[in-house]
Amino acid sequence: MTLESTLATLLANKRRVSALKALGVVTVIDALTYYPFRVTDPVPVRALGDVRFGEKMACAVTIRGVRVSPMSARGSYRLEVLVDDADSAREHGLRPAAANLVFFSHRKSYVDWMASRLYTGLRVVIAGEPSVFNDRLQFTHPEILTIAPQEPVPAPAQLAFDDAGARDATRTASPARATTPARTLKYDVDTPAQGLARVCRPRPVYHANSRISSEHIHETILQLLRMLAGEEATTASANAGAGDEAATRSLWDSGDHVREALASAIPNILPEAVREARALMHRAHAFCAIHDPDTVADFRSAITTMRYEEAFVCQCALLMARDAASASAAFACDDTALRDDYIAALPFPLTAGQRDVIDAIGEDMRAHHPMQRLLQGEVGSGKTVVAVAAMLQAVGSGHQAVLVAPTQVLAEQHHASIKRSVGALGDDVPVLLLTGGMRLAARRRVLAKAASGEPCIVIATHAAFSKSFQAPNLALAVIDEQHRFGVEQRETLRGKSERDPHLLVMTATPIPRTAAMTWFGDLDISWLTELPGGRRPIRTFVVPEDDGKLMSDMFWHVRARIDAGERAYIVCPRIDVPEDGGARGGDVDDDMQIVDLGDDEGQPRPPLHAVMEIRERLRSLPQFRGVDICTLTGRDDDGTKQRVMDEFTSGRAPVMVATTVIEVGVDVPLASCIVIFDADRYGLSQLHQLRGRVGRGGTDAWAFLVSRAEAGSVAEERLNVIKDSLDGTEIAQKDLELRGAGDVLGDAQSGGKSSLKLLRVVKDATMIADARERAAALLADDPQLARHVQLAGAVLDFTRGNERFLTSN
């Protein structure tokens, strides 16, 4: 048995194996890294006469009566168990007391099964929160552990009791139950002390589903840990089973032989020096403390150990990927004359930030190993100018460059603007367009030109990743909007040329520095924070949708801007209204990251607005009388998208109702207003991106966030952040704090679909920085991890399992 052994070969319960597989748990290591999301607090032992309402407690009691009764009004069943603690109270000289244990269920089979386990005279351990009902002490759905009787005896007749809870010895259970011998039952523990120790210790709680409970997940993981410990764990458990101490000790504390066996089966991944410097647990000890904790403090220390392990492995993988890339050969591009002519011919001065980044990129491209740089630019900060300058440095040095855009609309806009700006230089620099929607003949001409190796600039969509695209002289690959592409697509471009191309990836999606260090750690990172001259700050307003006067004034303002020759976007999260009118349903735009579907009180939210619904609503308003309104969604084909963009840009249809398909790269200089419906349901980073679609031509710009958020809610707090700030990094940091990394960076980036399960890019910023520093020092001494075999294997597993971990949803 190893950590890679499959559960199907180890467990006899195939239904449980299937249920775990549905949770993504297939192997032993999958089970050990299926971490609980919390651990319960220790439960104190108290007598029934010493209860404290509002606090959980545990107690050993004796059953005095059992009754099952139907609840016809609800179609369910009620199981009542009368208990008292006379036996344990007598042993400790305390006053005995009685209580009712109550269970409800729609399944009679469950109630009958519970009743069959519990009979008069049986001693049990209970754990739960006490309450009062009809002046009687009651525990609702407590945890119950049955205690094996010292001598097997037939189950006596059951005592029933009336509604007031008094026992009635004249009524007995059915003959069938009365004759069932107790020895046929399976008991949970041997003694009250074992039962109390088991329910009082901290218990991990796991994400479960209808097929498997948290308790069964816990039971399976403990079974796997005992199997990894081998015969030593079984022997130690058997030897200790005769006493009550067995239940009070974790598996790790069962003896030196058990610890040695577990340490051998679950070796450390972290180097010993790193582990000792950070005062971390042995990996096997950490797994035991997570799934079988002695104390809450041990659980938290174990989680910290595994979280640091994730950070260290991640940073090692990123640093090794970076070193591997720098060891390969690239075309050195040292002729900057064409680039400098382009900069001199620009009708506006570059910002200081743009000059610094262009110089840094130029220096990187002069090297004989490939540049790897992430350019994070504020919305409208002029990233495209930087990219064109870099591509002209490649072409001026006799090589090729490709810019990959996420959509055909953006690719066509880039092609038109870059061809126009390069043409003004007077140099014959071919600027080619390659998209999946091109006619075959035109596509073949572009592919042939690229395959010839002739210096040129290719503006492409995902077609650049196809096998038919080859550019043997490719010196630079620029990927626009990095969050739309994954690592595997970046790697694909490296196979298009005779040498590895220099790589420049750009994003306007604000990413806090810690997150960037975590997810793009194999890249050098540059930030553009200044807005070019002529760009004016966008004024942002939150408009409550139920304020009719404010909504009317907003639409009159939009009409005034249209009459002034400007354009307006109206953004909705959904394309059509679903037939059932559900909160989501129908055609929700693929690019929208819906934040939540319930308010702070857990009540359902109103249905999301749809493009077709809002278009008809606008057409009925006097503010838009005589105004043509166009629509654009992700469902439209490329031809429709281009036609709609032409109508909007030319002013034939100056109002566009669209989904978030306009979020990236759509550049209409005359667009001055954007109205975003259901703004309280978007992430802040996406709102910031959408807001950046207006004011790109130097005009005054307005963003209206139409909201149905409740006063004082988290949704309202989010909107106040975006209203009061234009700093994308600050907004992204707040978005991470309010929503979590999974929502901001996508599930795959946060670890939901990768081997990162515990690391949090905001709260663990210091840990990540420390791990990166120690990983760099280790790799400087041992670049291939030849002396750290376990760590090398973990890095390889991480790399193989995370080909898509940079891909956003």
Secondary structure, DSSP 8 states (H G I E B T S, - for coil): --TT-BGGGT-S-HHHHHHHHHTT--BHHHHHTS--SEE-----B--GGG--TTS-EEEEEEEEEEEEEEETTTTEEEEEEEEE-HHHHHHHT----EEEEEEEES-HHHHHHHHHH--TT-EEEEEE-EEEETTEEEEES-EEEEB--SS--B-----EE-TT--EETT----HHHHT-BGGGS--SBSSHHHHHHHHHS--EE---BTTB-HHHHHHHHHHHHHHHHTHHHHHHHHHHTTSGGGGGS-GGGS-HHHHHHHHHHS---S-HHHHHHTT---HHHHHHHHHS-SSHHHHHHHHHHHHHHHHHHHHHHHHHHHHHHHHS--------HHHHHHHHH-SS---HHHHHHHHHHHHHHTSSS--EEEEEE-TTS-HHHHHHHHHHHHHHTT-EEEEE-SSHHHHHHHHHHHHHHHHTTTS---EEEE-TTS-HHHHHHHHHHHHTT-S-EEEESGGGGSTT---TTEEEEEESSGGGS-HHHHHHHHTSSSS--EEEEEE-S---HHHHHHHSTTSEEEEE----TT---EEEEEEETT-HHHHHHHHHHHHHHHHTT-EEEEE-SBSS--TT--SS-S-B-TT-----SB-TTS-B-----BHHHHHHHHHTSGGGTT--EEEE-TTS-HHHHHHHHHHHHHTSS-EEEE-GGGTTT---TTEEEEEETTGGGS-HHHHHHHHTTSSTTSS-EEEEEEE---TTSHHHHHHHHHHH---HHHHHHHHHHHH-HHHHH-HHHHTTTSS--S--TTTTHHHHHHHHHHHHHHHHH-TT-TT-HHHHHHHHHHHHHTTTTT---
